[in-house]
Amino acid sequence: MTETPNRLYDLVFLIVPEKDEQGTAEVVEEFRKLLTDLGAVLEKDESIGRRRLAYQIRKKTEATYHNFLFRAGSKAVAELQRKMKLSENVLRYLTVRIDEELRHGQKIARKVKARPSRAIPASPEAMPVAAPVPAAPPVAVAEAVSAPETAPVAESAAAPAPVPAPEVAAAPEAPADAPAQPES
């Protein structure tokens, strides 16, 4: 019979708010001792602190959060969860196996090609507004090429030639002997 390998787990549990700091420390120590007795190796032991709950649990509106990151076998995790379920001091707990997620992330990272990061353009609100620049009059290419560099500025700033308006298709005219239609 083979024992499952030690896997990485993340456990967060909520301790009842009636416990003061010393009582909370005793509850955490009880589960820490249980884990080490079951052969688990604690990698992180962190108190997250007292927080307000998003919704009531057993008529409680706040709890003290605590987090364990540990390596253990499946039997140790099952026993730990059984004890937490029976404990009056624990409102909720959640154990997540994260080694599988880490392995999946590493697999994806190997398959994805390294790409240069894209420059993210600044939002239009963040960009400074520049004063509008008046449009320069169009200069014919032949004049620009043949104009000497010492030419006075007044000559190059001559009024632009008028641009013909685009032709608009006229409506077909009615024959002269047709009755006139009233305009609406």
C-alpha positions as CSV (number, residue, x, y, z in Angstrom):
1,M,0.0,0.0,0.0
2,T,1.6,3.3,-1.1
3,E,1.0,6.6,0.7
4,T,0.1,9.5,-1.5
5,P,3.0,12.0,-1.8
6,N,3.1,15.1,0.3
7,R,1.3,17.8,-1.6
8,L,1.1,21.6,-1.0
9,Y,-2.1,22.9,0.6
10,D,-3.4,26.3,1.6
11,L,-5.8,26.4,4.5
12,V,-7.7,29.4,5.7
13,F,-10.0,29.2,8.7
14,L,-12.2,31.6,10.7
15,I,-12.1,31.6,14.5
16,V,-15.2,32.7,16.5
17,P,-15.1,36.3,17.6
18,E,-15.8,35.5,21.3
19,K,-12.1,34.4,21.6
20,D,-9.7,37.1,22.7
21,E,-6.1,37.1,21.4
22,Q,-5.0,34.5,23.9
23,G,-7.9,32.2,23.1
24,T,-7.3,32.6,19.4
25,A,-3.6,31.8,19.8
26,E,-4.7,28.6,21.7
27,V,-7.0,27.5,18.9
28,V,-4.3,28.1,16.3
29,E,-1.7,26.3,18.4
30,E,-4.1,23.3,18.7
31,F,-4.4,23.0,14.9
32,R,-0.7,23.7,14.3
33,K,0.2,20.8,16.7
34,L,-2.3,18.5,15.0
35,L,-0.7,19.2,11.6
36,T,2.8,18.5,12.9
37,D,1.7,15.4,14.7
38,L,0.1,14.1,11.4
39,G,3.5,14.6,9.6
40,A,2.7,17.9,7.8
41,V,5.5,20.5,7.2
42,L,4.3,24.1,7.8
43,E,5.7,26.5,5.2
44,K,3.7,29.5,6.2
45,D,1.7,30.3,9.4
46,E,0.1,33.7,9.2
47,S,-2.6,35.5,11.2
48,I,-4.7,37.7,8.9
49,G,-6.5,39.4,11.8
50,R,-10.0,40.2,12.8
51,R,-12.3,41.1,9.9
52,R,-15.9,41.8,9.3
53,L,-17.7,39.0,7.5
54,A,-19.5,39.6,4.2
55,Y,-22.6,37.8,5.6
56,Q,-23.5,36.3,8.9
57,I,-22.3,32.8,9.8
58,R,-24.0,31.2,12.9
59,K,-25.3,34.8,13.8
60,K,-21.7,36.1,13.9
61,T,-20.7,39.2,11.9
62,E,-16.9,39.1,12.3
63,A,-14.2,36.5,12.9
64,T,-10.4,36.1,13.2
65,Y,-8.8,34.8,10.0
66,H,-5.8,32.5,10.0
67,N,-3.8,30.9,7.2
68,F,-1.6,27.8,7.0
69,L,0.5,26.8,3.9
70,F,1.7,23.3,4.4
71,R,2.8,20.0,2.8
72,A,1.0,16.9,3.9
73,G,-0.6,13.6,2.7
74,S,-4.2,13.3,1.9
75,K,-5.0,11.4,5.2
76,A,-3.5,14.2,7.3
77,V,-5.7,16.7,5.5
78,A,-8.8,14.6,5.9
79,E,-8.2,14.3,9.6
80,L,-7.5,18.0,10.0
81,Q,-10.7,18.9,8.2
82,R,-12.7,16.4,10.4
83,K,-11.3,18.1,13.6
84,M,-12.1,21.5,12.3
85,K,-15.7,20.5,11.4
86,L,-16.2,19.2,15.0
87,S,-14.6,22.3,16.6
88,E,-16.9,24.9,18.2
89,N,-14.1,27.5,17.8
90,V,-14.0,27.4,14.0
91,L,-16.8,29.0,12.0
92,R,-15.5,28.1,8.5
93,Y,-12.4,26.6,6.8
94,L,-11.3,26.1,3.3
95,T,-8.4,23.8,2.2
96,V,-7.1,24.1,-1.3
97,R,-4.5,21.9,-3.0
98,I,-2.3,24.4,-4.8
99,D,0.6,22.3,-6.1
100,E,-1.6,21.3,-9.0
101,E,-2.3,25.0,-9.9
102,L,1.4,25.8,-9.6
103,R,2.3,22.9,-11.9
104,H,-0.3,24.0,-14.4
105,G,1.0,27.6,-14.4
106,Q,4.5,26.4,-15.0
107,K,3.3,24.2,-17.9
108,I,1.5,27.1,-19.5
109,A,4.6,29.4,-19.0
110,R,6.8,26.8,-20.9
111,K,4.4,26.7,-23.9
112,V,3.8,30.4,-24.3
113,K,6.4,32.2,-26.4
114,A,8.2,35.1,-24.8
115,R,6.8,38.3,-26.3
116,P,8.0,41.8,-25.8
117,S,5.6,43.8,-23.7
118,R,3.4,46.2,-25.5
119,A,3.5,49.9,-24.8
120,I,0.1,50.9,-23.4
121,P,-1.0,54.3,-24.7
122,A,-1.9,56.8,-22.1
123,S,-5.6,57.6,-21.8
124,P,-6.9,60.7,-23.6
125,E,-7.8,62.3,-20.3
126,A,-4.2,62.0,-19.1
127,M,-2.6,63.5,-22.2
128,P,-2.0,67.3,-22.2
129,V,-4.0,69.3,-24.6
130,A,-1.9,71.2,-27.1
131,A,-2.9,74.5,-28.5
132,P,-4.3,74.2,-32.0
133,V,-1.7,75.0,-34.7
134,P,-3.0,77.1,-37.6
135,A,-2.8,75.4,-40.9
136,A,-0.1,76.5,-43.2
137,P,-1.2,77.6,-46.7
138,P,-0.5,75.0,-49.4
139,V,2.5,75.7,-51.5
140,A,2.9,74.1,-54.9
141,V,5.7,71.5,-55.0
142,A,7.3,73.2,-58.0
143,E,7.4,76.6,-56.2
144,A,8.8,75.0,-53.0
145,V,11.6,73.2,-54.9
146,S,12.6,76.2,-57.1
147,A,12.2,78.9,-54.5
148,P,15.6,80.2,-53.3
149,E,16.3,80.0,-49.7
150,T,16.7,83.8,-49.4
151,A,13.2,84.5,-50.7
152,P,11.2,86.8,-48.5
153,V,8.6,85.2,-46.3
154,A,5.8,87.3,-47.8
155,E,6.1,85.6,-51.1
156,S,5.8,82.1,-49.7
157,A,2.8,83.1,-47.7
158,A,0.7,84.2,-50.7
159,A,-3.0,83.5,-50.5
160,P,-3.9,80.0,-51.6
161,A,-5.6,79.4,-54.9
162,P,-9.3,78.8,-54.5
163,V,-10.3,75.1,-54.5
164,P,-13.2,74.3,-56.8
165,A,-16.2,72.9,-55.0
166,P,-17.0,69.3,-55.7
167,E,-19.7,68.8,-58.3
168,V,-23.1,67.9,-56.9
169,A,-25.3,65.8,-59.1
170,A,-28.4,67.9,-59.9
171,A,-31.8,66.4,-59.7
172,P,-33.3,65.5,-63.1
173,E,-35.4,68.4,-64.5
174,A,-39.0,67.8,-65.3
175,P,-40.1,68.2,-68.9
176,A,-41.5,71.7,-69.8
177,D,-45.0,70.4,-70.6
178,A,-45.3,68.5,-67.3
179,P,-47.5,70.1,-64.6
180,A,-45.5,71.8,-61.8
181,Q,-45.3,69.8,-58.5
182,P,-45.9,71.8,-55.3
183,E,-42.9,71.9,-53.0
184,S,-43.5,70.6,-49.6
